[in-house]
Structure formats: structure tokens, C-alpha cells
Amino acid sequence: MDPQLFINAFIAVALILLAVSTFLLVSSAMPLMHQANRTAIAFEKLADTLQAETKPTLQELRDVISGVNQLRSVTAERVTEVGHRVEDVAGTVGQVAGSARKHTAVWGAGLLAGLKAYLAGKDSTGSQAEVKQITDRGEKNV
């Protein structure tokens, strides 16, 4: 066998193996290229959607934040009003308590005077007991 023929056959077999391996590589890469193409299209659609939806979403976000700020200020205002009303009620309750204390002292002094007069009249046996008028109406206790 001629060495030149052997080298030519070896090169021919190597080229055939190279062609077959290239064909297999390309045929296995075709679905990958197809998937890469679909991924690129999906990315482009995502970018378009993001571009179209960003401005309205930001506007809605601004509106929501504005609404929250309004609610916060109204709530703070209402809490302040309630605080003032509680202070007014506390003052009114204090005044009513003072007035009730004064009236209770007056009624207590009157009841005590009546009881003393009753007992003084009962203790005296037939003679007219000296009735002492009470001028203290409980105003010192207020």
C-alpha cells in the first residue's frame, strides 16, 4: 500500500468525521437558536410593556401617596380636635363636681341644722328651746 494513498484516505475520513460532527453540532444548536430568538422577542415585549406601564403606574403611585398624606393630615386634625374636646369635657366635669360638692355641703349643713333643732326641741321639756340660726351654708368647704 502506498503511503500517499493511506494519507489521502485518512484525510478523507477525518473530513467526513468533521462534517458529521459539524452537522450534529449545528442540528443540536438549532433548537437553542430558536429558543434564543423567542427569548429575545419576549424580552422586547417585556421592555415595551414596561415602557408603556411605568408612567401610569407612577401616576397611580403618586395619587395613592397623596391620598395617604391627606388621610394622615385629616387624622392628625381629628385627633387634635378630640384632644380639645376631652379637655373641655374634663373641665366641665370638674365644674360639675365642684358644684355638686357645694350643693352637697349646703344640703348637709341644712340637714345638720334641722337635726340639731329637732333634737334641741325634743330635749327641752316644755320650755321653748333657743333656736340658733346657722349662717354657714357650707361655702367654706368649696
matplotlib code that plots the C-alpha trace (Angstrom):
import matplotlib.pyplot as plt

x = [0.0, 1.2, 1.7, 0.2, -3.0, -3.1, -2.7, -5.4, -7.8, -7.0, -7.7, -10.9, -12.2, -11.2, -13.0, -16.1, -16.0, -15.5, -18.5, -20.7, -19.7, -20.4, -23.8, -24.6, -23.4, -25.5, -28.5, -28.3, -27.8, -30.8, -33.4, -31.1, -31.0, -34.8, -35.2, -32.7, -34.9, -38.0, -36.3, -35.2, -38.7, -40.1, -37.5, -38.5, -42.2, -41.3, -39.4, -42.3, -44.8, -42.5, -42.2, -46.0, -46.9, -44.3, -45.8, -49.4, -48.2, -46.1, -49.0, -51.2, -48.5, -48.3, -52.1, -52.1, -49.3, -51.2, -54.3, -52.3, -50.9, -54.4, -55.7, -52.7, -53.3, -57.1, -56.4, -54.0, -56.5, -59.3, -57.1, -56.3, -60.0, -60.8, -58.0, -59.5, -63.0, -61.6, -60.1, -63.4, -65.3, -62.7, -63.1, -66.9, -66.8, -64.6, -67.1, -70.0, -68.1, -67.4, -71.0, -72.2, -69.7, -71.1, -74.7, -73.9, -72.3, -75.3, -77.7, -75.6, -75.4, -79.2, -79.8, -77.5, -79.2, -82.6, -81.5, -79.9, -83.1, -85.2, -83.0, -82.9, -86.7, -87.0, -84.5, -86.3, -89.3, -92.0, -89.9, -89.2, -85.7, -83.4, -83.1, -79.8, -79.7, -76.9, -75.3, -72.7, -74.1, -71.1, -69.4, -66.2, -65.9, -65.8]
y = [0.0, 3.4, 5.8, 8.7, 6.7, 6.0, 9.6, 10.6, 8.1, 9.2, 12.9, 11.9, 10.0, 12.9, 15.4, 13.1, 12.9, 16.7, 17.2, 14.8, 16.3, 19.8, 18.7, 17.2, 20.3, 22.6, 20.3, 20.3, 24.1, 24.9, 24.5, 26.6, 29.3, 29.1, 29.4, 32.4, 34.1, 33.5, 34.8, 37.9, 38.6, 38.1, 40.4, 43.0, 42.7, 43.0, 46.2, 47.6, 46.7, 48.2, 51.4, 51.6, 50.8, 52.7, 56.2, 55.2, 53.1, 56.0, 58.4, 56.0, 55.7, 59.5, 59.6, 56.9, 58.7, 61.9, 60.2, 58.7, 62.1, 63.6, 60.9, 61.4, 65.1, 64.7, 62.1, 64.3, 67.1, 64.9, 63.6, 67.2, 68.1, 65.0, 66.1, 69.5, 68.1, 65.7, 68.7, 70.6, 67.6, 67.3, 70.9, 70.6, 67.5, 69.4, 72.3, 69.9, 68.1, 71.4, 72.5, 69.1, 69.4, 72.9, 71.8, 68.7, 70.9, 73.2, 70.3, 68.7, 71.9, 72.3, 68.7, 69.1, 72.3, 70.7, 67.7, 69.9, 71.9, 68.8, 67.3, 70.7, 70.9, 67.3, 67.8, 70.8, 69.6, 72.1, 75.2, 76.9, 75.9, 78.6, 78.1, 79.1, 80.1, 78.7, 81.1, 78.8, 77.2, 75.1, 77.6, 77.3, 73.7, 74.7]
z = [0.0, -1.0, 1.9, -0.2, -0.6, 3.1, 4.0, 1.4, 2.9, 6.4, 5.5, 3.7, 6.8, 9.0, 6.8, 6.8, 10.6, 10.8, 8.5, 10.5, 13.9, 12.5, 11.2, 14.7, 16.4, 14.1, 14.4, 18.2, 18.2, 16.1, 18.9, 21.1, 18.4, 18.1, 21.9, 22.0, 19.3, 21.3, 24.4, 22.6, 21.3, 24.9, 26.3, 23.7, 24.6, 28.3, 27.6, 25.6, 28.3, 31.0, 28.9, 28.4, 32.0, 34.0, 33.6, 34.5, 37.5, 38.8, 38.4, 40.4, 43.0, 43.3, 43.7, 46.4, 48.3, 48.0, 49.4, 52.3, 53.1, 53.1, 55.4, 57.7, 58.0, 58.5, 61.1, 62.9, 62.8, 64.2, 66.9, 67.9, 67.9, 70.1, 72.5, 72.8, 73.3, 76.0, 77.7, 77.5, 79.0, 81.7, 82.6, 82.6, 84.7, 87.2, 87.3, 87.8, 90.6, 92.3, 92.0, 93.3, 96.2, 97.0, 96.9, 99.0, 101.6, 101.7, 102.0, 104.6, 106.7, 106.3, 107.4, 110.3, 111.4, 111.1, 113.1, 115.8, 116.0, 116.2, 119.0, 120.8, 120.7, 122.0, 124.8, 126.3, 128.3, 127.7, 127.5, 124.3, 123.2, 121.9, 118.2, 116.8, 113.2, 111.2, 108.9, 107.5, 104.3, 103.6, 101.4, 103.3, 102.1, 98.4]

ax = plt.figure().add_subplot(projection="3d")
ax.plot(x, y, z, "-o")
ax.set_aspect("equal")
plt.show()
